[in-house]
Amino acid sequence: MPWARRCGETQLEGCSRLCKRLCPLSLASRLPQRPLGVTVSYQDVKGEARRLKLDGFQARIFQHEFDHLQGVLFQDRMSPEVLATVQPQLEALERAWAAAQRKTRR
C-alpha cells in the first residue's frame, strides 16, 4: 500500500463497475477510513524511480483503484451490516454476468 501521510476522512465511495450504490466508506469498511493523502513510489516508462503525492479526491481514487490491483473489491471493504443491504444487487449482477458469459460461449 502506498504510504499514507495523513489521517483519514469519511466520504461517499462506490464502484461504478459493481453497483451504482454509494455508502460512507467509514461505515462500509473493515478499516475505519481512507487516508486523506498518499505518497506513491513508482517507475516511469524509462524505468526511473518517481514519487507522487496525492491528496483529497485523487488520493481516494488511487486507493480505490489500487485495491482492485490487489484483488480487493468494494464489497470486500463493507461491514457485514452494509453488505447485507446491497447483497441482492450484487447477486443480480452476478446472475447477469453469468448469463452474458453463457451467451458468449454459444
C-alpha positions as CSV (number, residue, x, y, z in Angstrom):
1,M,0.0,0.0,0.0
2,P,1.3,3.5,-0.7
3,W,2.5,5.4,2.3
4,A,-0.4,7.2,4.0
5,R,0.7,10.6,5.2
6,R,-2.4,12.0,7.0
7,C,-5.3,10.7,8.9
8,G,-8.5,9.7,7.2
9,E,-11.9,11.1,6.5
10,T,-15.3,9.8,5.8
11,Q,-16.7,10.3,2.3
12,L,-19.0,8.6,0.0
13,E,-17.4,5.9,-2.2
14,G,-18.8,3.4,-4.6
15,C,-17.7,1.3,-7.5
16,S,-19.4,2.1,-10.8
17,R,-18.4,-1.3,-12.2
18,L,-20.2,-3.2,-9.4
19,C,-23.2,-1.2,-8.5
20,K,-24.4,2.4,-8.5
21,R,-24.9,2.5,-4.8
22,L,-22.7,4.8,-2.7
23,C,-22.2,4.4,1.0
24,P,-19.9,6.0,3.5
25,L,-16.6,4.0,3.5
26,S,-16.1,4.5,7.2
27,L,-19.3,2.6,7.8
28,A,-18.8,0.1,4.9
29,S,-15.2,-0.7,5.5
30,R,-13.3,-3.1,7.8
31,L,-10.8,-0.2,8.0
32,P,-12.2,2.9,9.7
33,Q,-11.3,5.4,7.0
34,R,-9.1,6.1,3.9
35,P,-6.2,8.5,4.4
36,L,-6.6,12.0,3.1
37,G,-3.3,11.8,1.2
38,V,-0.8,9.2,0.0
39,T,2.7,9.2,-1.5
40,V,3.2,6.8,-4.3
41,S,6.6,5.4,-5.5
42,Y,6.7,4.0,-9.0
43,Q,8.8,3.7,-12.1
44,D,8.2,5.7,-15.2
45,V,8.3,4.3,-18.7
46,K,12.1,4.7,-18.8
47,G,12.5,2.8,-15.6
48,E,13.3,5.8,-13.5
49,A,12.1,6.0,-9.9
50,R,9.5,8.6,-9.2
51,R,7.4,9.7,-6.3
52,L,4.0,11.4,-6.4
53,K,2.0,12.9,-3.6
54,L,-1.8,12.7,-4.0
55,D,-4.4,14.5,-1.9
56,G,-8.1,14.5,-1.4
57,F,-10.2,13.0,-4.2
58,Q,-7.2,11.9,-6.2
59,A,-5.8,10.0,-3.2
60,R,-9.2,8.4,-2.7
61,I,-9.4,7.3,-6.3
62,F,-5.9,6.0,-6.3
63,Q,-6.5,3.9,-3.2
64,H,-9.8,2.5,-4.6
65,E,-8.1,1.5,-7.9
66,F,-5.0,0.2,-6.0
67,D,-7.4,-2.1,-4.1
68,H,-8.6,-3.5,-7.5
69,L,-5.0,-4.3,-8.4
70,Q,-4.6,-6.1,-5.1
71,G,-7.8,-8.1,-5.8
72,V,-9.9,-6.2,-3.3
73,L,-13.3,-5.2,-4.5
74,F,-15.6,-2.5,-3.0
75,Q,-17.8,-5.0,-1.3
76,D,-14.8,-6.6,0.4
77,R,-14.4,-3.5,2.5
78,M,-18.1,-3.4,3.5
79,S,-19.1,-4.3,7.0
80,P,-21.4,-7.3,7.2
81,E,-24.4,-5.0,8.0
82,V,-23.8,-2.8,5.0
83,L,-23.0,-5.8,2.7
84,A,-26.4,-7.3,3.6
85,T,-28.2,-4.1,2.3
86,V,-26.5,-4.5,-1.2
87,Q,-26.3,-8.3,-1.4
88,P,-29.4,-8.6,-3.6
89,Q,-27.9,-6.1,-6.1
90,L,-24.6,-7.9,-6.1
91,E,-26.3,-11.3,-6.6
92,A,-28.3,-9.8,-9.5
93,L,-25.1,-8.5,-11.1
94,E,-23.5,-12.0,-10.7
95,R,-26.5,-13.6,-12.4
96,A,-26.4,-11.1,-15.3
97,W,-22.7,-11.6,-15.8
98,A,-23.1,-15.4,-15.8
99,A,-25.9,-15.1,-18.3
100,A,-23.8,-12.9,-20.6
101,Q,-20.9,-15.4,-20.3
102,R,-23.2,-18.3,-21.4
103,K,-24.4,-16.3,-24.4
104,T,-20.8,-15.5,-25.4
105,R,-19.8,-19.2,-25.3
106,R,-22.5,-20.2,-27.8
